Amino acid sequence: MTDQSEAWPPGEILAAYDWQDGACFRCRDGARSVAHIATVTAPGGASVRLLMCGSCILREEELRLSRAIATGATYVPGRIGRSPDS
């Protein structure tokens, strides 16, 4: 897709993630399909996997696309929680 102002199809965005059952850290909805988006270190040093549901991923991807358009950056779906260079 060359024109980033056009919306990516939701199915194409969601297909960029690997899914499992779990609870979304963002909306706190449990027992649904979620994708692992990052691992953070909690106070005390424990590693915590951040999982996000499809609805929350689509909202975050929409924000990422808006930021990319505003800054002239390239938007690639499926990169929530990853550095821009990875």
Secondary structure in CASP SS format (residue, H / E / C, confidence):
PFRMAT SS
TARGET T0000
AUTHOR 0000-0000-0000
METHOD secondary structure of the structure
MODEL  1
M C 1.00
T C 1.00
D C 1.00
Q C 1.00
S C 1.00
E C 1.00
A C 1.00
W C 1.00
P C 1.00
P H 1.00
G H 1.00
E H 1.00
I H 1.00
L H 1.00
A C 1.00
A C 1.00
Y C 1.00
D C 1.00
W E 1.00
Q E 1.00
D E 1.00
G E 1.00
A C 1.00
C C 1.00
F C 1.00
R C 1.00
C C 1.00
R C 1.00
D C 1.00
G C 1.00
A C 1.00
R E 1.00
S E 1.00
V E 1.00
A E 1.00
H E 1.00
I E 1.00
A E 1.00
T E 1.00
V E 1.00
T E 1.00
A C 1.00
P C 1.00
G C 1.00
G C 1.00
A C 1.00
S E 1.00
V E 1.00
R E 1.00
L E 1.00
L E 1.00
M E 1.00
C E 1.00
G H 1.00
S H 1.00
C H 1.00
I H 1.00
L H 1.00
R H 1.00
E H 1.00
E H 1.00
E H 1.00
L H 1.00
R H 1.00
L H 1.00
S H 1.00
R H 1.00
A H 1.00
I H 1.00
A H 1.00
T H 1.00
G C 1.00
A C 1.00
T C 1.00
Y C 1.00
V C 1.00
P C 1.00
G C 1.00
R C 1.00
I C 1.00
G C 1.00
R C 1.00
S C 1.00
P C 1.00
D C 1.00
S C 1.00
END
